[in-house]
Amino acid sequence: MSEQGNEPMRELRKGCLEEQARAREVRLTIDNVPVAVAAGSTLLEAAQHAGVHVPTLCYLKERSAVASCRMCVVEVEGEQHPLPACATVARDGMRVVTHSEKLNAYRKLTLELIVSSKGAALASLACDTSADANACTSELSRLCHELEVEEPLEFAQVKEIPLVEGNPFLAYDPNLCIECQRCVGACNSAARNHSLQTRMRGSHVLIDAPFGQNWRETECESCGNCAQACPTGALSLRKRGRRALAEPEGRAGESAHTVRTTCPHCGVGCQLELEVRNGRIVSSKGAFGASNRGLLCVKGRSASFDFVSSPDRLTTPLVRNKETGELESSTWDEALRLVASRFSHLRDEYGGRSIAAFACSRSTNEDVYLFQKMARVALQTNNVDSCARV
């Protein structure tokens, strides 16, 4: 059949696929706005699809949806009580209200109970509602700012639990933990390490964080994905904590922004967001890139940026002075001309087989391709290898 003859068949197939997709859609209204989402979507996903903000605390996309905090509750026509949007599947014909005086009062009371139930340590995290939301240091404090929850006048008198900080990269403060289990989801469901676990003490859920003195005997890889998932700072990067002591965040006149970039430690291409304050990188977190979906390894999170401001970092090429034997600063053009001339001399004098090209495992596939092309064409050698075997 000719290409022209195939056109009607392609249009028919396209129409059938579109009709099947529409058949799998669920149609509902959110705050009087019609919304169509894929079957199986939750009310929270439907609201996000419609561009409606619903506050969450224990929910974390693709990580955890235990529906324990009840911050994302919404009103559904015909239901007697508010329902958690993160755990309620959308159905055809639903009429959902995400913001009302009743819901705001419900969320505020719930958040006040969460903050007050853990004692003074967590209560101190409640953000001053008169402050700028950007000054809030945790997801919990930003939510307190949003719902105008000030530090409770009364809070539970609980015995302070010692910090768990034998791990050189991560620390756990149980006094700040609200048992949302986002860290467990990040460790088990996403990173697949299964290092963090939940256990019960009576009716309470507790988080077992393997960051004590025996952390080397556990399956923990110190990747820090649990710390990125934590909404209160109970799980934190020790490096960030030490730097925060020396360089307090939120100082007057301090400039802060994030820069999205690619992790330099291997060729996987994980995307990360660097937090820059006053021109200096202070931390990194995983971005939702195609290859990492918000996850990072220990190198990407804890060793991807310190070298940028290291005083030992070379800022110019160094060429050895033949007369003194000392390394001296040079321009890039001078250094490249010297290297090119020496390689050309070796190739012409001894042949291309006298030269070997070894690629860095931190290079991207595109960079390695160009490198081997240069080795085969310019240096005339097939002795090409790489250490990218991890």
C-alpha positions, 0 to 999 in steps of 0.5 A: 500500500502506498504512503498516501494510502496509509494516511487514512489508516493512521488517522483512524488509529490516532482517533481510536487511541484518543477515544480510548484515552478519553474513556480512561479519564475521570471528570470532576470539579475542583473549586467549581473548575472542571478537571479531567485526569487519568483514572486512578489519580488521587484528588491531590493529583487532580488539584495539582493538575488544575493548578490548585494548591493544597497544603501537604506534610506527610505526602511526598510524590513517588515516595510516601502517601501514608495519609497520616498528617491530615493536612491535605483534607478536602470537602467532597459533596455527599461526604460527612467528613473531610477526606485526605486528598493524597489518599482519595481516588478521584471518581467521575462526578465528584465535586471537591472544595479545597479551601474554605473557612472550615478546612482552614480551621481544621488544618490550622488546628491539626498543625497546632496539635502536631507542633505542640505534641512533640515538645519545646524542640519542635515548637521552636521551629514554628515560624514567626508569622510576621517574618518573610516565608523565605526565612523559614528553614524547614517545610514545617515552618513554611506551612506554619507561616502559610496557616498562620500558626505561631509558636504554641503557648503550651506544648507537651513536656516530653523527655528530650531524646539524645541525637543520633550522629555517628554517621559522618554525613547524616544526623537524626534528632528524634525530638524533631520527628513527626513520624510522617514516614517520608524518609522511610519512603525515600529510603525504601521505595525510591532509593531501594536501600531499606535502611530506615525502618519504622517500629512501634512503641505502644501506639506510637510510630518511631523511626529507626535511623541507622546513623549511630556508631554502628552505621557501617554495619548497616545497609545505609549508603549515606545518600541523604535522600531521607534528609531531603525528604524530611519536612522538619529537619529531624534528619539533616546533613551534618555538613549543612549543620556545621556550615549553618553555625558558621554562616547563619542563614537568613541574615539581613542583606543576604542574597540566596537563590538556587541554580539547577545543574548536572552532577559532575561525579559520573556520566549518569547525568543526575540533575541537582539544585545548588543553593547559593548564598552570597555567591557561595554554594552551601548545599545541594539537593536532587532535582527531578531529572530524567535519570535520577527523579529527585535522588542523589548518591552520597557523592552528588549530595555531599561532594559535588560542590565543595571543590568550587570554593576550595583554596587548593583548587587550581585556577590557571594552568601550570607549566614547569620552567625548564631553568628553575624546575618550578611550576609557573602560571600560564595562559590556557592558550600557551598551555594547550599549544605546549601540550599539542606540540608535545603530543604531535612530536610523540606521534610523528617521532614514534607513531600513534601506537606510542600514545594512549588516551584514558577518559575520565569516568565523570565525563558525559557520553558526548564528551567521551565520544569526542575524546575518543574521536580526537584520539583516533583522528588527531593522535592516530591511536586506537589505545583508548580506555576509560575507568567508567566501570562503577 
